[in-house]
């Protein structure tokens, strides 16, 4: 499921390359949090750490943070190395 959710990170990276720019701030909505977390982690694995604004549509901010940790752990296990997340991840309900 995480690999499928990470396609958003691939699309964002492709758009940056095609447009010749780098997004400094990215807004995401989070239902279960999987897709938003996978986008954040997926971009981090590419060395991209823009500011993220995550609107938590379902659940709580704590549940989203836990989901982000789960996706990060999955990516680290798959890659065999640590994944440094951006410092600027803001959530709002």
Secondary structure, DSSP 8 states (H G I E B T S, - for coil): -HHHHTHHHHHHHHHHHHHT---SEEEEEESSSHHHHHHHHHHHHTT---EEEEEE-SS-HHHHHHHHHHHHHHHHHHHTS-----S-EEEE-
